[in-house]
Amino acid sequence: MDLSLLYSTCVLGAVGLYLMMRPGKGAIKWAGGIVALAGGAWLLAKLPDALAMSPETRPQVFFWVFAVIAVAAAGRMITHPKPVYSALYFIMVVLSSAAIFLLLEAEFIAFALVIVYAGAILVTYLFVIMLAQQAQGGDDPTAGSEYDRSPREPAAAAVVGLLILAMLSQSTLGLADDPPMQKSATQARSEQWRELEQMPGKLQAFLDTEIEDEFTLGWADYPDMVSIAIDASVAAVRYTAEDGTQATAELPESMLPDNIQRVGLALVAKFPVSLEVAGIILLMAMFGAVVLARRQIELGEDELRQTAGMRRLPIDSGQEEDSGGAA
Amino acid sequence: MIDALMNLSLGQHAAAPFTVLTLSHYLLLSAALFVLGLLGFLTRRNMIVMFLCTELMFQAAAIAMIAFGRYHMDVSGQVFVIFILTIAAAEAALALALVVLLYRRKETLNADAWSELREPAGE
């Protein structure tokens, strides 16, 4: 492919960035941002084409790009003196690992990760950081708490960390043989087809469009009436019509269960107890958070008494004296 | 499409370390992120950043699980990551509530401020 595509997207991005960086003019800034974003996205999508790469090598390029971004952002996250920036760098780690999940064909997890992690958990972290942060002076790099700027035993920790990393890499790279595969590619594919047997709704919709005469899957006789047959990588559904005759319909490739259907099926069919336990854990965490937050409101009442000129509650001061004596 | 990433096998990395993606590439990325999270947890003094570093370690574990799941053509790894997300959310809610309580008491996020909780040395 010709390189003019690359150059034109670069020019587009440069123009957009210039419009964004110019002081003032809100509307022009927005337009510039959109132009720059569009240029960047176009470049990212077309880069493999422009570099004349085969479709097989594209995941590699994106893997290296996002792996480098993830590791660099993680390194900056643990070294940045300001906690807010640490949290923002962690969002970058989450986004790039979501991209890596896309490379691994885990689409549902990738988007769930962005929504739950980057969207919910990290926003909670940011709120707490901003709640519990002393006022700090602007962009001065020496500003900030002393405990954020001076790490604890950095040399010892670096040595320990790199030793562990060396051992972990040794254990993955130093293997002489492949770890045994659980199943071959064709086996895995036929298993994916067979998961359709547990998705009667999808099969019903297919049979409705495929077969003229009315054919309804009854839940009771379902396992006997429908089965999936795989023959030389061509899958077909074998079903019993209402008059008792057996028939077969070939399944198109689009009927293969996709990632989200397979994850959902595994979640409820393979790990139902774990799902229940996860629900209980979330419920308990909610109770815990509510209980802890209630104690904060009690502290707030104490402060109210103080500002109203009343004495502090005797229980609270007694606790403080006790802890001081123990220390 | 199913076979697009079937070169996810070990043993080829010696021949072409950059152009062929193997399981070990993903495991190495996971190990690097995990070690960085561990280092951050050991060296940082800010309690919130320490909890953020545990989230980084969760993230590294999730990458390893998804890579293994892809290698074995099994979605169980992805289901485990859903549970990791659950635990991370529960942990964030509880830990952050506790951090806010601790902050109210001592007006600092420094974990060393609570070092009186440790066992006295030499006893």
Boltz contact constraints between the chains, C-beta under 6 A:
constraints:
  - contact:
      token1: [A, 60]
      token2: [B, 19]
      max_distance: 6.0
  - contact:
      token1: [A, 60]
      token2: [B, 21]
      max_distance: 6.0
  - contact:
      token1: [A, 63]
      token2: [B, 21]
      max_distance: 6.0
  - contact:
      token1: [A, 67]
      token2: [B, 29]
      max_distance: 6.0
  - contact:
      token1: [A, 71]
      token2: [B, 32]
      max_distance: 6.0
  - contact:
      token1: [A, 74]
      token2: [B, 33]
      max_distance: 6.0
  - contact:
      token1: [A, 74]
      token2: [B, 36]
      max_distance: 6.0
  - contact:
      token1: [A, 74]
      token2: [B, 56]
      max_distance: 6.0
  - contact:
      token1: [A, 78]
      token2: [B, 36]
      max_distance: 6.0
  - contact:
      token1: [A, 78]
      token2: [B, 39]
      max_distance: 6.0
  - contact:
      token1: [A, 78]
      token2: [B, 40]
      max_distance: 6.0
  - contact:
      token1: [A, 83]
      token2: [B, 46]
      max_distance: 6.0
  - contact:
      token1: [A, 83]
      token2: [B, 48]
      max_distance: 6.0
  - contact:
      token1: [A, 83]
      token2: [B, 49]
      max_distance: 6.0
  - contact:
      token1: [A, 86]
      token2: [B, 49]
      max_distance: 6.0
  - contact:
      token1: [A, 86]
      token2: [B, 52]
      max_distance: 6.0
  - contact:
      token1: [A, 90]
      token2: [B, 52]
      max_distance: 6.0
  - contact:
      token1: [A, 97]
      token2: [B, 59]
      max_distance: 6.0
  - contact:
      token1: [A, 97]
      token2: [B, 63]
      max_distance: 6.0
  - contact:
      token1: [A, 101]
      token2: [B, 66]
      max_distance: 6.0
  - contact:
      token1: [A, 104]
      token2: [B, 66]
      max_distance: 6.0
  - contact:
      token1: [A, 104]
      token2: [B, 70]
      max_distance: 6.0
  - contact:
      token1: [A, 106]
      token2: [B, 66]
      max_distance: 6.0
  - contact:
      token1: [A, 106]
      token2: [B, 78]
      max_distance: 6.0
  - contact:
      token1: [A, 109]
      token2: [B, 78]
      max_distance: 6.0
  - contact:
      token1: [A, 109]
      token2: [B, 81]
      max_distance: 6.0
  - contact:
      token1: [A, 116]
      token2: [B, 85]
      max_distance: 6.0
  - contact:
      token1: [A, 121]
      token2: [B, 89]
      max_distance: 6.0
  - contact:
      token1: [A, 121]
      token2: [B, 92]
      max_distance: 6.0
  - contact:
      token1: [A, 124]
      token2: [B, 92]
      max_distance: 6.0
  - contact:
      token1: [A, 128]
      token2: [B, 96]
      max_distance: 6.0
  - contact:
      token1: [A, 129]
      token2: [B, 48]
      max_distance: 6.0
  - contact:
      token1: [A, 132]
      token2: [B, 103]
      max_distance: 6.0
  - contact:
      token1: [A, 132]
      token2: [B, 109]
      max_distance: 6.0
  - contact:
      token1: [A, 147]
      token2: [B, 45]
      max_distance: 6.0
  - contact:
      token1: [A, 147]
      token2: [B, 110]
      max_distance: 6.0
  - contact:
      token1: [A, 148]
      token2: [B, 46]
      max_distance: 6.0
  - contact:
      token1: [A, 151]
      token2: [B, 43]
      max_distance: 6.0
  - contact:
      token1: [A, 152]
      token2: [B, 43]
      max_distance: 6.0
  - contact:
      token1: [A, 152]
      token2: [B, 45]
      max_distance: 6.0
  - contact:
      token1: [A, 154]
      token2: [B, 43]
      max_distance: 6.0
  - contact:
      token1: [A, 157]
      token2: [B, 39]
      max_distance: 6.0
  - contact:
      token1: [A, 157]
      token2: [B, 42]
      max_distance: 6.0
  - contact:
      token1: [A, 157]
      token2: [B, 43]
      max_distance: 6.0
  - contact:
      token1: [A, 161]
      token2: [B, 35]
      max_distance: 6.0
  - contact:
      token1: [A, 161]
      token2: [B, 39]
      max_distance: 6.0
  - contact:
      token1: [A, 164]
      token2: [B, 35]
      max_distance: 6.0
  - contact:
      token1: [A, 165]
      token2: [B, 31]
      max_distance: 6.0
  - contact:
      token1: [A, 165]
      token2: [B, 35]
      max_distance: 6.0
  - contact:
      token1: [A, 168]
      token2: [B, 31]
      max_distance: 6.0
  - contact:
      token1: [A, 169]
      token2: [B, 28]
      max_distance: 6.0
  - contact:
      token1: [A, 172]
      token2: [B, 24]
      max_distance: 6.0
  - contact:
      token1: [A, 172]
      token2: [B, 27]
      max_distance: 6.0
  - contact:
      token1: [A, 173]
      token2: [B, 24]
      max_distance: 6.0
  - contact:
      token1: [A, 175]
      token2: [B, 10]
      max_distance: 6.0
  - contact:
      token1: [A, 178]
      token2: [B, 9]
      max_distance: 6.0
  - contact:
      token1: [A, 178]
      token2: [B, 10]
      max_distance: 6.0
  - contact:
      token1: [A, 178]
      token2: [B, 11]
      max_distance: 6.0
  - contact:
      token1: [A, 182]
      token2: [B, 72]
      max_distance: 6.0
  - contact:
      token1: [A, 185]
      token2: [B, 3]
      max_distance: 6.0
  - contact:
      token1: [A, 185]
      token2: [B, 6]
      max_distance: 6.0
  - contact:
      token1: [A, 188]
      token2: [B, 73]
      max_distance: 6.0
  - contact:
      token1: [A, 189]
      token2: [B, 2]
      max_distance: 6.0
  - contact:
      token1: [A, 262]
      token2: [B, 75]
      max_distance: 6.0
  - contact:
      token1: [A, 263]
      token2: [B, 75]
      max_distance: 6.0
  - contact:
      token1: [A, 263]
      token2: [B, 78]
      max_distance: 6.0
  - contact:
      token1: [A, 266]
      token2: [B, 75]
      max_distance: 6.0
  - contact:
      token1: [A, 266]
      token2: [B, 79]
      max_distance: 6.0
  - contact:
      token1: [A, 267]
      token2: [B, 79]
      max_distance: 6.0
  - contact:
      token1: [A, 271]
      token2: [B, 79]
      max_distance: 6.0
  - contact:
      token1: [A, 278]
      token2: [B, 83]
      max_distance: 6.0
  - contact:
      token1: [A, 278]
      token2: [B, 86]
      max_distance: 6.0
  - contact:
      token1: [A, 281]
      token2: [B, 90]
      max_distance: 6.0
  - contact:
      token1: [A, 282]
      token2: [B, 90]
      max_distance: 6.0
  - contact:
      token1: [A, 285]
      token2: [B, 90]
      max_distance: 6.0
  - contact:
      token1: [A, 285]
      token2: [B, 93]
      max_distance: 6.0
  - contact:
      token1: [A, 285]
      token2: [B, 94]
      max_distance: 6.0
  - contact:
      token1: [A, 288]
      token2: [B, 94]
      max_distance: 6.0
  - contact:
      token1: [A, 289]
      token2: [B, 93]
      max_distance: 6.0
  - contact:
      token1: [A, 289]
      token2: [B, 97]
      max_distance: 6.0
  - contact:
      token1: [A, 292]
      token2: [B, 97]
      max_distance: 6.0
  - contact:
      token1: [A, 299]
      token2: [B, 104]
      max_distance: 6.0
  - contact:
      token1: [A, 327]
      token2: [B, 116]
      max_distance: 6.0
